[in-house]
Amino acid sequence: MTPIMSPILITNQKTLPTLMDEIQIAKTISLDTEFLRRDTYYAKLALLQIAIKDTIYLVDTLTVDVRNLWNAIATTKAVKIIHSGRQDIEIMHHMFGILPNNIFDTQIAAGFCGLRAETSYAELCSTICNIEDMDKKLQSCNWTRRPLTPEMINYAAIDVQYLEQIYTHLQRIIIEQHCEDAFAEKTYNLLQDTNIYTRIVQNSWKKIKYYKKDEKFIAKLKAVCAFREEAAQIMDIPRRFFLTDDHVIGICNNPPINEESLLRIRDLSTYLIKSEYKHKLLTLCSTIS
């Protein structure tokens, strides 16, 4: 599929002013991001896609400083249209410390309009825009690759092309059903409450699949997961590179009491055993045993 609107690729700072001017007068701004999150804890932003009226901008965030651009987007009164935008907003919040106002997430909205809670962008394009040929094979490609191929540019542009049309359709239904307040409250709770992005360490244990339900085990799990999360953030590595979920469960079941017992655990990562975190983990284990 080829986008109806030919995208404008922005690769240097000099071409940003025109886009900044457009943002200041826009009524709606459709947004998406492409990023890489393979060998790091924090996603590496590679591309920022913006659609305003009949123009799509693809901003190369590897060559363009988008701090001021994001501040302008976040604070303008325009409706920011996204689809399943939790990761996109988390990335920008981590990089720039500011959350956008006036968000309309089409996936959240779909749930208020009688569609299933996790409706995909492709499904909305099919249902609302009669667009069937949504090729998602580039979804997991390396977006830090340069130059961007025509296929990558095409894919990135399509991801924002239909958002305004979907927004118009879903917003009308939400207004007709008089559920604007409920929708706004859910959007805030899922995307705009700053506590969402500061509770990651404390809530990281909830991502672990475990079978013991006693309070003592859960207390250990919370402590070890928080330790893992903090270390992964500081070293900017995926949490599994530091301790796998299986290692976390094993340590909670049998906390090592000294370095010898720690090193008997199979396949521990070098990130742990060759850093000061080895001793920090032993100190933690001594308090939870």
C-alpha positions, 0 to 999 in steps of 0.5 A, a space after each residue: 500500500 502506498 500512502 495517499 499523502 507523500 511524506 516530507 522527510 525531515 533530517 536536519 534542524 533547518 527544516 523544523 520551523 515550518 513544521 513548528 508553525 504548522 503545529 501552533 495552528 493545528 486543530 489535530 495532530 496525528 502521532 506515532 513513533 518508531 524505535 529500537 528496543 533490543 539491547 537497551 532498557 530504554 527504547 531508542 527513538 528513531 523516527 517521529 511521524 506527524 500528520 497535520 491535515 493533508 501533510 505527513 512529516 517523518 522526523 529523523 530523530 537520529 539527526 534532529 533534536 526534537 526536544 522543542 518540537 515535542 514541547 510544542 506538540 505536548 503543550 498545544 491545544 490541538 488534539 493529539 491522536 495516537 493509537 495504543 500510544 503508551 510506549 510512545 508517550 513513555 519514550 517521550 516522557 523519559 527523554 523530555 519529561 513532559 506528557 502531552 495534553 488533550 490525547 485521543 487514543 483510538 484504541 482506548 476510544 474503540 473500547 467505548 464504541 463497541 469494539 474489542 478493547 485491544 483493537 489494532 490500527 489495521 482493524 480500525 483502518 479496515 472497519 472505518 476507512 475500508 482499507 484492507 491492505 495493511 502490511 505489518 511486516 516492517 513492524 519489527 525492523 531495525 528503525 535505526 537503519 539509515 538510509 530509510 528504505 522506500 518501504 520503511 518510509 511508506 510504512 511509517 507514513 501509513 501509520 499516521 495517515 488514517 488516524 484523523 479519519 478514525 478519530 472523527 468517526 470514534 469521537 462522534 460515537 463517544 459524543 452521541 453516547 455521552 461518554 466523553 467524561 468517562 473516556 477522558 478519565 480512562 485516558 488520563 488513568 492509562 496515559 496521562 497520570 505521571 505516576 504511571 511512569 514513576 511506578 515502574 520499579 515498584 510494579 515490576 514484580 507484577 510481570 513475573 509469572 509465579 505460583 506461590 501465593 504466600 505473602 513472604 514469597 511475594 515480599 521477596 519477589 517485590 524486593 528482587 524485582 525492584 533491585 533488578 529493575 533499578 540496576 537495568 535502568 542504571 545500566 540501560 540494558 534489558 532486565 533479562 540481560 541482568 537477571 532472567 525471570 527464572 533467576 528471580 524466582 530461584 533467588 526468591 525460593 532460595 536466597 543465596 547466603 554468600 558469594 559461593 552460593 550465588 555463583 552456583 546459580 547457573 547461567 548468571 549474566 556477567 552484568 551481575 557477577 562482574 559488577 558491584 551489583 553482585 554484592 548488593 544482591 547478596 546484601 538484599 538476600 540477607 534481609 529477605 531470607 
